[in-house]
């Protein structure tokens, strides 16, 4: 969570993005790490596109026994932490987890998690394990 918030803060008026890594646990997943990636979209102020090489590298590492690619994160510098119309239109509906980071109160950023499946985005509950 700290990394997601820090990436959003560092990015300021552009959308940051990256890959969520971890393990599948039946009905749930455990996100163990977030891997920042370059936003290669030509309009990064309002859109995101994860650097394709970062995706290839993450999937290769997963096939070699590393953490699985569970989903993606990006920020909404000027909007709420909910899937936007653009997010809904461009989503693959493949069951991945999306984390969306948006400005919050003070220096904090709000983070929400969503499952992108064939019926659209569904909000996901989550718990943070500090252990």
Secondary structure, DSSP 8 states (H G I E B T S, - for coil): -HHHHHHHHHHTTS--EEEEEEEEETTEEEEEEEEEE-B--TTTTT---B-HHHHHHHHHHHHTTS-EEEEEEEEETTS-SS--HHHHHH---SSEEEEEEEE-STT-EEEEEEEEETTEEEEE-------
